[in-house]
């Protein structure tokens, strides 16, 4: 096994971020010994936005959400997430 490099001490988070943007972490960390982190109280950060939609479109979204027995805002998030994931796979 290759000897791992020593992780430098960083004076600021900005310096650390810059370092990891240009270095391969596999040269510094033995990922075979990594353990899954469990953060049970972590809440996803969300931001409220205002979005203007044509009334007919919003009505159609509400009908689709009702078919799935879910709030229409949640359905919009599901659709947006799916679209973004699919577009990134191209």
N, CA, C and O of each residue as an XYZ file, in Angstrom:
360
protein
N       0.839     -1.187      0.000
C       0.000      0.000      0.000
C       0.880      1.245      0.000
O       1.922      1.281      0.654
N       0.455      2.247     -0.728
C       1.201      3.492     -0.833
C       1.057      4.296      0.455
O      -0.015      4.345      1.057
N       2.153      4.922      0.863
C       2.120      5.742      2.068
C       1.301      7.003      1.797
O       1.459      7.653      0.764
N       0.435      7.330      2.732
C      -0.421      8.503      2.580
C       0.349      9.775      2.895
O       1.233      9.793      3.752
N      -0.005     10.833      2.185
C       0.594     12.141      2.444
C      -0.048     12.750      3.689
O      -1.195     12.444      4.017
N       0.702     13.616      4.380
C       0.191     14.283      5.579
C      -0.684     15.461      5.161
O      -0.298     16.263      4.310
N      -1.861     15.557      5.767
C      -2.760     16.683      5.484
C      -2.190     17.916      6.162
O      -1.916     17.892      7.362
N      -2.006     19.003      5.404
C      -1.452     20.211      6.013
C      -2.423     20.860      7.004
O      -3.623     20.588      6.980
N      -1.895     21.706      7.861
C      -2.737     22.515      8.749
C      -3.118     23.775      7.984
O      -2.279     24.396      7.332
N      -4.372     24.140      8.070
C      -4.862     25.304      7.337
C      -5.222     26.408      8.309
O      -5.791     26.154      9.371
N      -4.887     27.637      7.941
C      -5.197     28.780      8.799
C      -6.652     29.206      8.656
O      -7.246     29.730      9.599
N      -7.221     28.983      7.483
C      -8.602     29.391      7.260
C      -9.333     28.310      6.469
O      -8.717     27.470      5.813
N     -10.653     28.352      6.547
C     -11.465     27.421      5.771
C     -11.277     27.678      4.278
O     -11.295     26.741      3.479
N     -11.098     28.928      3.905
C     -10.881     29.285      2.501
C      -9.606     28.627      1.965
O      -9.585     28.127      0.840
N      -8.551     28.632      2.773
C      -7.298     28.003      2.354
C      -7.480     26.494      2.194
O      -6.956     25.891      1.257
N      -8.228     25.895      3.118
C      -8.470     24.458      3.039
C      -9.284     24.118      1.785
O      -8.973     23.163      1.075
N     -10.311     24.899      1.528
C     -11.147     24.671      0.346
C     -10.308     24.762     -0.937
O     -10.442     23.931     -1.834
N      -9.454     25.767     -1.010
C      -8.595     25.948     -2.187
C      -7.656     24.748     -2.362
O      -7.419     24.289     -3.480
N      -7.125     24.249     -1.238
C      -6.236     23.091     -1.289
C      -6.963     21.880     -1.861
O      -6.460     21.236     -2.782
N      -8.160     21.558     -1.318
C      -8.867     20.354     -1.753
C      -9.417     20.474     -3.166
O      -9.688     19.460     -3.810
N      -9.585     21.700     -3.659
C     -10.019     21.882     -5.050
C      -8.939     21.445     -6.035
O      -9.233     21.143     -7.191
N      -7.693     21.413     -5.576
C      -6.598     21.098     -6.495
C      -5.812     19.841     -6.098
O      -4.785     19.548     -6.710
N      -6.268     19.102     -5.099
C      -5.565     17.899     -4.657
C      -6.519     16.716     -4.583
O      -7.700     16.879     -4.277
N      -6.016     15.554     -4.858
C      -6.794     14.320     -4.805
C      -6.782     13.789     -3.377
O      -5.722     13.471     -2.838
N      -7.962     13.694     -2.766
C      -8.041     13.275     -1.363
C      -7.574     11.831     -1.150
O      -7.196     11.463     -0.038
N      -7.598     11.014     -2.204
C      -7.171      9.614     -2.048
C      -5.682      9.498     -1.743
O      -5.225      8.446     -1.296
N      -4.923     10.557     -1.978
C      -3.509     10.555     -1.635
C      -3.285     10.884     -0.153
O      -2.178     10.731      0.363
N      -4.353     11.340      0.528
C      -4.250     11.792      1.911
C      -5.086     10.966      2.887
O      -4.800     10.946      4.084
N      -6.110     10.291      2.387
C      -7.031      9.561      3.253
C      -7.162      8.115      2.809
O      -7.203      7.829      1.613
N      -7.228      7.211      3.762
C      -7.474      5.803      3.468
C      -8.988      5.595      3.530
O      -9.556      5.377      4.600
N      -9.625      5.667      2.365
C     -11.075      5.601      2.317
C     -11.616      4.219      2.666
O     -12.812      4.076      2.920
N     -10.761      3.201      2.685
C     -11.229      1.865      3.070
C     -11.572      1.811      4.563
O     -12.264      0.896      5.010
N     -11.092      2.782      5.324
C     -11.370      2.833      6.762
C     -12.470      3.846      7.094
O     -12.774      4.074      8.265
N     -13.058      4.445      6.072
C     -14.102      5.447      6.299
C     -15.361      4.793      6.847
O     -15.683      3.654      6.510
N     -16.059      5.522      7.687
C     -17.322      5.058      8.250
C     -18.417      6.033      7.836
O     -18.186      7.235      7.702
N     -19.608      5.492      7.637
C     -20.740      6.327      7.261
C     -21.129      7.225      8.428
O     -21.281      6.758      9.557
N     -21.288      8.502      8.150
C     -21.716      9.449      9.173
C     -23.239      9.401      9.291
O     -23.948      9.344      8.286
N     -23.719      9.425     10.502
C     -25.154      9.449     10.756
C     -25.480     10.772     11.442
O     -24.977     11.065     12.527
N     -26.326     11.562     10.796
C     -26.711     12.867     11.327
C     -28.231     12.915     11.433
O     -28.895     13.507     10.583
N     -28.790     12.287     12.486
C     -30.240     12.121     12.565
C     -31.020     13.425     12.730
O     -32.193     13.480     12.360
N     -30.415     14.453     13.265
C     -31.138     15.703     13.510
C     -30.888     16.760     12.438
O     -31.322     17.903     12.578
N     -30.196     16.385     11.380
C     -29.885     17.330     10.321
C     -31.125     17.594      9.490
O     -31.778     16.663      9.021
N     -31.442     18.845      9.312
C     -32.582     19.220      8.494
C     -32.063     19.860      7.207
O     -31.131     20.664      7.235
N     -32.668     19.500      6.095
C     -32.262     20.090      4.830
C     -32.585     21.579      4.854
O     -33.648     21.992      5.317
N     -31.675     22.356      4.359
C     -31.951     23.785      4.311
C     -32.829     24.064      3.096
O     -32.598     23.535      2.008
N     -33.817     24.885      3.299
C     -34.721     25.246      2.217
C     -34.835     26.756      2.159
O     -34.570     27.459      3.134
N     -35.231     27.229      1.012
C     -35.422     28.654      0.817
C     -36.777     28.853      0.166
O     -37.110     28.179     -0.810
N     -37.541     29.757      0.693
C     -38.844     30.063      0.135
C     -38.668     30.962     -1.081
O     -37.922     31.941     -1.051
N     -39.370     30.606     -2.148
C     -39.337     31.428     -3.358
C     -40.767     31.763     -3.758
O     -41.720     31.120     -3.320
N     -40.891     32.759     -4.580
C     -42.182     33.111     -5.159
C     -42.096     32.798     -6.648
O     -41.174     33.237     -7.335
N     -43.060     32.041     -7.131
C     -43.040     31.607     -8.523
C     -44.406     31.881     -9.130
O     -45.416     31.375     -8.641
N     -44.444     32.663    -10.170
C     -45.705     32.974    -10.834
C     -45.947     31.944    -11.938
O     -45.122     31.756    -12.832
N     -47.104     31.282    -11.847
C     -47.483     30.278    -12.836
C     -48.842     30.638    -13.407
O     -49.679     31.209    -12.708
N     -49.069     30.311    -14.665
C     -50.420     30.501    -15.205
C     -51.406     29.668    -14.387
O     -51.094     28.551    -13.975
N     -52.602     30.223    -14.156
C     -53.588     29.535    -13.310
C     -53.891     28.132    -13.821
O     -54.023     27.200    -13.029
N     -54.003     27.976    -15.134
C     -54.311     26.662    -15.701
C     -53.221     25.643    -15.393
O     -53.514     24.489    -15.078
N     -51.977     26.067    -15.484
C     -50.858     25.175    -15.175
C     -50.897     24.764    -13.704
O     -50.739     23.589    -13.374
N     -51.109     25.741    -12.827
C     -51.174     25.432    -11.404
C     -52.347     24.492    -11.102
O     -52.216     23.578    -10.288
N     -53.466     24.713    -11.742
C     -54.615     23.820    -11.551
C     -54.267     22.397    -11.974
O     -54.611     21.437    -11.285
N     -53.581     22.265    -13.113
C     -53.182     20.928    -13.590
C     -52.196     20.266    -12.630
O     -52.279     19.062    -12.386
N     -51.270     21.045    -12.089
C     -50.317     20.503    -11.121
C     -51.054     20.025     -9.877
O     -50.734     18.966     -9.336
N     -52.034     20.792     -9.422
C     -52.807     20.417     -8.236
C     -53.594     19.135     -8.475
O     -53.721     18.308     -7.572
N     -54.127     18.965     -9.693
C     -54.846     17.729    -10.029
C     -53.891     16.542     -9.963
O     -54.228     15.505     -9.391
N     -52.693     16.691    -10.549
C     -51.706     15.611    -10.530
C     -51.265     15.292     -9.101
O     -51.092     14.126     -8.746
N     -51.087     16.320     -8.294
C     -50.689     16.115     -6.899
C     -51.796     15.391     -6.136
O     -51.522     14.514     -5.317
N     -53.035     15.761     -6.406
C     -54.163     15.117     -5.739
C     -54.223     13.637     -6.088
O     -54.519     12.808     -5.227
N     -53.941     13.294     -7.356
C     -53.906     11.886     -7.770
C     -52.875     11.099     -6.973
O     -53.053      9.911     -6.705
N     -51.798     11.774     -6.601
C     -50.700     11.121     -5.867
C     -50.840     11.299     -4.354
O     -50.012     10.812     -3.585
N     -51.889     11.995     -3.940
C     -52.146     12.251     -2.525
C     -50.950     12.928     -1.856
O     -50.448     12.484     -0.823
N     -50.511     14.030     -2.491
C     -49.391     14.781     -1.935
C     -49.612     16.271     -2.191
O     -50.343     16.632     -3.113
N     -48.997     17.134     -1.395
C     -49.127     18.575     -1.638
C     -48.517     18.951     -2.993
O     -47.514     18.376     -3.415
N     -49.135     19.918     -3.660
C     -48.650     20.278     -4.995
C     -47.233     20.839     -4.968
O     -46.476     20.654     -5.922
N     -46.860     21.535     -3.868
C     -45.490     22.055     -3.776
C     -44.489     20.904     -3.738
O     -43.419     20.992     -4.339
N     -44.830     19.830     -3.038
C     -43.942     18.660     -2.970
C     -43.807     18.007     -4.333
O     -42.718     17.572     -4.708
N     -44.900     17.934     -5.075
C     -44.845     17.348     -6.411
C     -43.947     18.178     -7.325
O     -43.172     17.626     -8.106
N     -44.050     19.485     -7.229
C     -43.178     20.355     -8.041
C     -41.716     20.079     -7.705
O     -40.879     20.002     -8.604
N     -41.398     19.929     -6.406
C     -40.010     19.634     -6.013
C     -39.548     18.285     -6.561
O     -38.412     18.147     -7.015
N     -40.438     17.290     -6.513
C     -40.094     15.965     -7.054
C     -39.797     16.073     -8.540
O     -38.797     15.538     -9.018
N     -40.659     16.759     -9.267
C     -40.452     16.902    -10.715
C     -39.163     17.657    -11.031
O     -38.415     17.259    -11.924
N     -38.904     18.730    -10.314
C     -37.681     19.500    -10.562
C     -36.436     18.675    -10.258
O     -35.468     18.700    -11.018
N     -36.463     17.947     -9.149
C     -35.327     17.102     -8.777
C     -35.069     16.044     -9.841
O     -33.928     15.825    -10.248
N     -36.135     15.391    -10.286
C     -36.001     14.350    -11.314
C     -35.436     14.923    -12.608
O     -34.553     14.323    -13.221
N     -35.927     16.049    -13.013
C     -35.454     16.699    -14.253
C     -33.982     17.053    -14.171
O     -33.235     16.837    -15.126
N     -33.558     17.592    -13.040
C     -32.155     17.974    -12.865
C     -31.264     16.732    -12.873
O     -30.205     16.732    -13.501
N     -31.691     15.671    -12.174
C     -30.892     14.433    -12.137
C     -30.768     13.847    -13.535
O     -29.691     13.392    -13.919
N     -31.849     13.850    -14.296
C     -31.793     13.292    -15.650
C     -30.923     14.138    -16.560
O     -30.182     13.595    -17.380
N     -30.995     15.449    -16.434
C     -30.187     16.305    -17.310
C     -28.705     16.208    -16.994
O     -27.876     16.426    -17.877
N     -28.353     15.887    -15.759
C     -26.939     15.737    -15.378
C     -26.352     14.416    -15.843
O     -25.131     14.264    -15.885
N     -27.203     13.457    -16.194
C     -26.725     12.149    -16.637
C     -26.392     12.136    -18.118
O     -25.840     11.155    -18.618
N     -26.711     13.185    -18.811
C     -26.439     13.226    -20.266
C     -24.971     13.318    -20.564
O     -24.580     13.361    -21.731
